[in-house]
Amino acid sequence: MASLWLVNLPADVTDDEIDGWLQKYGFPPCDEILRVPGDGSRPGAVVSFADLDEQTLRRLQPRVDGVFVRDRAISAQVAPPPRREPR
């Protein structure tokens, strides 16, 4: 599983729009979108792909980093894998 961190999304963009937009740029359908509102000036989202590894997502990420969506330049970064707590 790998995740993509998207920042500066339009506040009113829907999950379906995000998924469709990513698929337009060659990404597979996403499995989950977690919204991260922050202070509201640059809303973000973490988009998860169950069937992608981090290396593959790193090859896809430049396709959407800096692309304009509704007059806003989107920043895209591969999110680090979740930390596993020791048992």
C-alpha positions as CSV (number, residue, x, y, z in Angstrom):
1,M,0.0,0.0,0.0
2,A,1.2,3.5,-0.8
3,S,-0.3,6.9,-0.2
4,L,-0.1,10.2,-2.1
5,W,-0.2,13.5,-0.1
6,L,-2.1,16.3,-2.1
7,V,-2.0,19.9,-0.9
8,N,-3.7,23.1,-2.1
9,L,-6.9,21.4,-3.3
10,P,-9.9,23.5,-4.0
11,A,-12.0,23.4,-0.8
12,D,-15.1,22.2,-2.6
13,V,-13.5,19.4,-4.7
14,T,-15.2,16.0,-4.1
15,D,-13.5,12.6,-3.6
16,D,-14.9,11.4,-6.9
17,E,-13.3,14.4,-8.6
18,I,-10.0,13.7,-7.0
19,D,-10.1,10.0,-8.0
20,G,-11.2,10.8,-11.5
21,W,-8.6,13.5,-11.9
22,L,-5.8,11.1,-10.8
23,Q,-7.1,8.4,-13.1
24,K,-6.9,10.9,-16.0
25,Y,-3.2,11.1,-15.3
26,G,-2.7,7.4,-15.3
27,F,-3.2,6.4,-11.7
28,P,-5.3,3.4,-10.7
29,P,-8.5,3.9,-8.9
30,C,-7.8,4.9,-5.3
31,D,-9.0,2.9,-2.3
32,E,-9.4,5.7,0.3
33,I,-9.2,9.5,0.5
34,L,-8.6,11.0,3.9
35,R,-9.2,14.8,4.0
36,V,-6.8,17.1,5.9
37,P,-8.4,20.5,6.2
38,G,-5.6,22.3,8.2
39,D,-6.4,26.0,8.6
40,G,-8.5,26.0,5.4
41,S,-6.1,28.0,3.2
42,R,-4.5,25.0,1.5
43,P,-6.8,21.9,2.0
44,G,-5.1,18.6,1.6
45,A,-5.9,14.9,1.2
46,V,-4.1,11.6,1.7
47,V,-5.0,9.3,-1.2
48,S,-4.3,5.6,-0.6
49,F,-3.7,2.9,-3.2
50,A,-3.8,-0.7,-1.8
51,D,-2.4,-2.2,-5.0
52,L,0.6,0.2,-5.5
53,D,4.0,0.0,-3.9
54,E,5.8,3.2,-2.9
55,Q,8.3,2.9,-5.8
56,T,5.5,2.8,-8.4
57,L,3.7,5.7,-6.8
58,R,7.0,7.7,-6.9
59,R,7.1,7.2,-10.7
60,L,3.5,8.4,-11.1
61,Q,3.8,11.4,-8.6
62,P,5.5,13.8,-11.1
63,R,2.5,13.6,-13.4
64,V,0.3,15.5,-11.0
65,D,2.8,17.6,-9.0
66,G,2.3,21.3,-10.0
67,V,-0.8,20.6,-12.1
68,F,-3.5,23.3,-11.9
69,V,-7.0,22.3,-10.7
70,R,-9.5,25.1,-10.7
71,D,-6.8,27.7,-10.8
72,R,-4.8,26.2,-7.9
73,A,-1.4,24.5,-8.3
74,I,-1.6,21.2,-6.6
75,S,1.4,19.9,-4.7
76,A,1.8,16.1,-4.7
77,Q,4.2,14.0,-2.6
78,V,4.5,10.4,-1.8
79,A,3.5,10.0,1.9
80,P,5.9,8.0,4.1
81,P,4.6,4.5,5.1
82,P,2.7,4.4,8.4
83,R,4.9,3.9,11.4
84,R,4.5,0.5,13.1
85,E,4.6,0.6,16.9
86,P,6.8,-2.1,18.4
87,R,5.0,-4.8,20.3
